[in-house]
Amino acid sequence: MATLVPYVDVLIANEADAADVFGIVGKGSDVESGKLDKQGYVSVAEQLVERFGVKKVAITLRTSLSAFDNLWAGMLYDAATKKACFSTEYKVHIVDRVGGGDSFGGGLIYALTSGKDTQAAIDFAVAASCLKHSIEHDFNLVTVQEVETLAAGNGTGRVQR
């Protein structure tokens, strides 16, 4: 992977990926204990940027409360501004985790290619992935409008017509 990443503009990972694949560890975080330190994630992103020259680093933040209940959020670090943006943290009851990471990546790609700024892009990606966790099977069957509604803060769960 280390030979491929220098050709990447946006690196999508999680803290365990950075540690296991590149030996990059965030300060103050322990994935196994569930303790997440936001500055540790910024540190991981900064190290990835320094080592590989990527333009942006997106990291998913999952806190497992149980097998079916998680806290779900994300961070997007922009190397040009040296700024990290964190999404809202959602409490998710998981119907199916399969496709959650793909939905995060797809949501991020959509948001960035649609011209969303760093904060809006990570908010959109996490909201898309959050909604996917509530859908069986591998496909995220939500609309852009549904994702944007959740990303804008409407997480009431009420039926919307």
C-alpha positions in Angstrom: 0.0 0.0 0.0 2.8 2.4 0.8 3.9 2.4 -2.9 0.3 3.2 -4.0 -0.7 5.9 -1.5 1.6 8.6 -3.0 -0.7 8.6 -6.1 -3.9 9.2 -4.0 -5.5 12.6 -3.5 -8.0 11.6 -0.9 -7.1 8.8 1.5 -10.0 7.1 3.3 -9.1 4.9 6.3 -9.6 4.3 10.0 -7.2 4.4 12.9 -6.6 0.7 12.8 -5.8 0.8 9.1 -3.2 3.5 9.7 -1.6 1.5 12.6 -1.8 -2.0 11.0 -0.7 -1.0 7.4 1.6 2.0 8.0 2.6 1.8 11.6 1.1 5.2 12.2 -0.6 5.5 15.6 -2.6 8.4 17.0 -1.7 9.8 20.3 -4.2 9.3 23.1 -6.5 6.8 21.4 -7.0 3.1 22.1 -9.3 1.5 19.6 -9.7 -1.7 21.7 -10.9 0.2 24.8 -13.3 2.4 22.8 -11.5 5.6 24.0 -11.3 8.0 21.1 -9.3 11.2 21.2 -10.0 13.6 18.4 -6.5 15.0 18.5 -5.2 11.5 18.0 -7.1 11.3 14.7 -5.7 14.7 13.6 -2.2 13.4 14.4 -2.8 10.3 12.3 -4.0 12.5 9.4 -1.0 14.8 9.7 1.4 11.9 9.7 -0.3 10.4 6.6 -0.1 13.7 4.8 3.6 14.2 5.7 4.5 10.7 4.7 2.6 10.3 1.5 1.7 13.8 0.3 -2.1 13.2 0.1 -4.4 16.2 -0.2 -7.1 15.0 2.2 -7.5 12.3 4.8 -10.9 10.9 5.8 -11.1 8.8 8.9 -14.1 7.0 10.2 -14.7 7.0 14.0 -16.6 4.1 15.3 -17.3 3.5 19.0 -18.8 0.1 19.6 -21.3 0.2 22.5 -22.5 -3.3 21.6 -22.6 -5.6 18.5 -25.6 -3.7 17.2 -25.2 -0.2 18.8 -22.4 2.1 17.8 -21.5 5.8 17.8 -20.6 6.7 14.3 -18.7 9.8 13.1 -15.9 10.9 10.8 -13.1 13.4 10.3 -11.8 15.0 7.1 -8.4 16.6 7.2 -7.4 19.1 4.5 -3.7 19.3 4.0 -3.9 22.7 2.2 -5.5 24.4 5.2 -4.1 22.0 7.9 -7.6 21.9 9.3 -9.6 18.9 10.5 -13.4 18.9 10.4 -15.4 16.5 12.5 -19.0 15.4 11.7 -21.9 15.0 14.0 -21.6 11.8 16.1 -24.7 9.6 15.5 -25.9 6.8 17.8 -26.7 4.0 15.3 -28.6 0.8 15.8 -27.1 -1.4 13.2 -29.4 -3.4 10.9 -26.5 -4.4 8.5 -22.9 -3.1 8.6 -22.1 -4.4 5.2 -21.7 -1.5 2.8 -21.3 1.1 5.6 -17.7 1.9 4.7 -18.5 1.9 1.0 -21.4 4.3 1.7 -19.0 6.6 3.6 -16.5 6.5 0.7 -19.2 7.0 -1.9 -20.8 9.8 0.1 -17.4 11.6 0.4 -16.6 11.3 -3.3 -20.1 12.6 -4.2 -19.7 15.5 -1.7 -16.2 16.5 -2.8 -17.0 16.3 -6.6 -20.2 18.3 -6.0 -18.1 21.2 -4.6 -19.0 20.9 -0.9 -16.5 22.3 1.5 -14.6 20.2 4.0 -17.2 20.4 6.8 -20.1 19.8 4.4 -18.3 16.9 2.8 -17.6 15.0 6.0 -21.1 15.7 7.2 -22.6 14.3 4.0 -20.3 11.2 4.0 -21.1 10.3 7.6 -24.8 10.9 7.2 -24.9 8.6 4.1 -23.1 5.9 5.9 -25.2 6.3 9.0 -28.4 5.8 7.0 -26.8 2.8 5.2 -26.3 1.1 8.6 -30.1 0.9 8.9 -30.6 -0.9 5.5 -30.2 -4.6 4.9 -27.7 -5.8 2.3 -24.9 -4.1 0.5 -26.6 -1.2 -1.2 -27.4 2.2 0.2 -30.9 2.9 -1.0 -31.3 6.5 0.1 -31.6 9.7 -1.9 -29.3 12.6 -1.8 -32.1 14.6 -0.3 -32.5 12.1 2.6 -28.7 12.3 3.3 -28.7 16.1 3.2 -31.7 16.2 5.5 -29.9 14.1 8.1 -26.6 16.0 7.6 -28.4 19.2 8.2 -29.4 18.0 11.6 -32.8 16.4 11.2 -32.3 13.1 12.9 -35.7 12.8 14.5 -36.5 9.6 12.7 -40.0 10.8 11.9 -41.5 9.9 8.6 -40.9 12.6 6.0 -43.2 13.2 3.0 
